[in-house]
């Protein structure tokens, strides 16, 4: 582009590129093209040099190459109204675009790939050799150099950069205030209430992850604005004269990120998928304030390498750099061992002459390689019908259709394909006929193609969108007499020629295809989007989980459920809340525990704990979680209190055992006789140390046995590493607590005809509430699972608080009751579906099969998996569009074909 060569340079480039190809031995002519400019002296453009190379390499009797493709260099680099990013070859001449990484690099779809498809492998090999020498000679003439001038901005560019970055200063405060629901009060950085709420957020990992995510989204937008504003418009040297932009934009070396960090800013530093961690003091570094809201304190760097980085930013950047180095060093061994296991397991697989894939002992693994028999390396242009039509003469000669077509063309296979397609259109049943590939071998019969290719080819030939096919009815001439039959014949023969070669070591190729990219994957699981429903195992741990651990219980199961289109968004949100796991702790605002010793109800001298559960306002939690006050009261009565009693008794039993062990052989304390301490002097009822504790101990024994079994199973390989140990541990852990029940879609329908809310007579309502409270208290006191409770009061009217008292003998050991209450509140579930935790309604892209366009649809992302339970809600969910990463669940419920897909 924008390059002219005189006669000497033009001839030198052509000779240096073409002549060594034949070792200077042949006497063949080097063909040239007329110069683009004749006066005042002949000049050839850079595009003409490429056209001359192709002219000399095109075989005799073959027409020139015709293709349209895209280059790596972005359109915005060339400025507005430029089409230089589109590469156009017409009859062997380069008319538009440049040759960059997309055209002559290792990716498919470039000019080298196109030459291979049209002229064969020999010419493609020659082209690569010629281009290598030509570009080397070009660098001899015009060296490549990159200087500071390529990196600096104009004064206007600098002011645009400063203006774009200035948004980041206020962004942190705004996001933090919004996250803690203080945006309406417009607080400043020193606001005490803001700092109090931020401290609560930063002390809890899940909330901090959410804040990190929102901050990252904001800073990413700032960085994007800076880049789009300043590059390439703000640079002193414009593209393509700017060597740094030319180098990174064309794909020669480096990426846009490198140029960005030098000229614009370094951006957000990420450590294990999160922002910079906060110390106990609430600071990220000693020089920042505690609970600082500015994005700079969170690791966002507005400085750039060109003008230097401040010490704080340098420290954060060094932390991120060190993590990258460690990650690379550690994952090398992990990915290497993973690849070795894959190769070892699949090294015997190879394709046979009958297109099957078999193991070393002859057992069939696949009846047709990859279900269509195609070699991926040959299939790039198979469905590019426009390219085939434009180069049909070259394809005709290259494929040898004239000599071979009669031998390999099978009318039976083509006719069978048509008949099967008609049956499908009439019945709508995909299983109406077997595919042609299962009856006619694609390696023997041309015309036995995959159903998808057959449909796509038929659609292109019938519609003729590029008007390249001769059509008398529509009065279309086409290109050099290309008819529908001849194009169909070329497509069929190309399919046959693209079949994988017999003897191909497809197992090793598959192992390498998975193993090599694993060297570039992340080592650890990162929390995506700061939401539990999005937390999935990725990268090397997920690969190891599938291939090496192969556990039926995966670490982070998830489902994506498509909502029926007629369901309104509000109802979808209610449904998502209704199937989410909700614990009592999530509706608790504050817990207070008062301990006192004095006269009790069941003991002369009692140690009593009065616990007050302060709930959030009932109108808030009923609306937010789609539950009722009665659901909360029932959960406290039937799940929270029995669990608390069991846990307290277990703690007392443990402390009693420890005292006995400690004092049995030692000297007795003053005032006490030697011997065992009585464990608990309580009411005469014997069931106090009964059922619950025994069942807990049995559960512990079961867990120990499970652990021993798992360790034995793991013993076959090397000792499990951290990732595998975590996966196995999660597999052992029960998906739901022992007292968890499936309470359906929601705890109780939050309907307007609720008797408490719509009772006209207020006095009757108050009497009913009082009666409910007394009845509930009697039930709790009389139940053997909650008979340690001596008093209970739940505020049925407002649903805002609950107070109860638990009594034990005065001499029982001291308990940290607050911790026990908090733990039990987390385990007591108001509503749940086994296997499911958090669920979130969000938008996702979905390709509509009828129109082929991508549309936004409502989907529910879940943490956990329970496909059976979701089948019951077909009124809300589309049962044909359930997605999950739990391979074992798909195998169990939908069979091996769905599991393999």
WOQUI-V827992 format. One line per field, one symbol per residue. ss: DSSP state (a for helix, b for strand, c for the rest). phi: phi as a letter, one per 30 degrees, with the letter a starting at -180 (. if undefined). burial: # if it has 9 or more other C-alpha atoms within 8 Angstrom, else .. Layout:
ss = ???
phi = ???
burial = ???
This chain:
ss = cccbbcaaaaaaaaaaaaaaaaccccccccccccccbcccccbbbaaaaaaaaaaaacccccccccbbbbccccaaaacccccccbbbbbccbbbbccccaaaaccccccaaaaaaaaacaaaaaaaaaaaaaaaaaaaaaccccccaaaccbcaaaaaaaaaaaaaaaaaaaaaaaaacccaaaccccccaaaaaaaaaaaacaaaaaaaaaaaaaaaaaaaaaaaaaaccccbcccccccaaaaaaaccccccaaaaaaaacccbbccbccbcccccccccccccccccccccccccbbccbcccbccaaaaaaaaaaaaaaaaaaaaaaaaaaaaaaaaaaaacccbbcccccbbcccccbbbccaaaccbcaaaccccccaaaaaacaaaaaaaacaaaaaaaabcaaaaaaaaaaaaaaaaaccccccccaaacccccccbccccaaaaaaaaaaaaacccccccbccccbcccccccaaaaaaaaaaaaaacbccccccaaaaaaaaaaaaacccccccccccccaaaccccaaaaaaaaaaaccccccccbbbbbbcccccaaaaaaaaaaaccbbaaaabbbbbbbbbbbcccccccbbbbbbbbbbccaaaaaaaacccaaaaaaaaaaaaaaaaaaaaaaaaaaaaaaaaaaaccccccccccccccccccccccaaaacaaaaaaaaaaaaaaaaaaaaaaaacccccccaaaaaaaaaaacccccccccccccccccccccccccccccaaaaaaaaaaaaaaaaaaaaaccccccbbbbbbccccccbbbbbbbbbcccccccaaaaaaaaaaacbbbccccbbbbbbbbbbbbccccccbbbbbbbbbbbccaaaaacccccbbbbbbbbccaaaaaaaacaaaaac
phi = .hbbbdeddddddddddcddechhcdcddcdccdddbccdbdbcddddddddddddcdddicdddbabbccdddddddjdhccddccbcbhicdcbjbcbedccddddjcdddddedccjddddddeddddedddddddddbdcbbbdddcdcdeddddddddddddddcdddddddddcibddchdcdcdddddddddddddcdddddddedddddddddddddddddcccddddcddcddddddddddidaibdddddddccadiddcbhibdddcdddjcdbedcddhdcdddddjdcddbddcjbdedddddddddddddddeddddedddddedddddddcdddbdcdcidcbddciddcbdbeiibiddedccdcdccddddddcddddedddidedceddcdcddddddedddddedddcicdcdbddeedccdddccdjdcddddddddddddddhdchccdbddchcdichidcddddddddddddddcddddiddddddddddddddddcdddcdcddiicedcdbdbideddddddcdhddcddbdabccddeddddddddddddddcddbcdddcdcabbbccacldcdcbdcbccccccccddedddddddchbcdddddddddcbddedddddddddddddddddeddcdccddddibddkddddacbddedddcdeddddddddddddddeddddddddddcdeddedddddddddddddbddcdbdcidbebddcdcedddcdddddddddddddeddddddeddddddbdddcabbcdddcicabbbbccbddddddcddeddddddddddcdbacejccdbbdbcbdbddddcicdbdbdbccccjbaddddddcddccdddbcbbcdddddddccjdddddd
burial = ....###..#..#######.#.............#......##############.##...######.#######.##.....#######.#############....##.#########..##.#########..###..........#####..##.##..##.############.#.##...#......##.###.##....##########.###.##.###.##.#.###.###.###########..##..#############..###.#...###...#..#####.#########...#...##.##.##..#...#...##.###.##.###..#######..#####....#.####..####..######.#.######.########...#..###..##.##..#..##.......#..###..####.#######.##.##..##..#..#####....####..###..##########.###.#.#####..##.###.##..#######.##.##############.#..#..###########..#....##############.##..#.#...##.#..#.##############..##..#####.#######.###############.###.##..##............................#.........#..##..#...#.....#...#####.###.......#..##.##..#........#.....##..#...#..##..##....###########..############.#.....#.###.##################......#........##########...#...#.###...#.#.######..##..##..
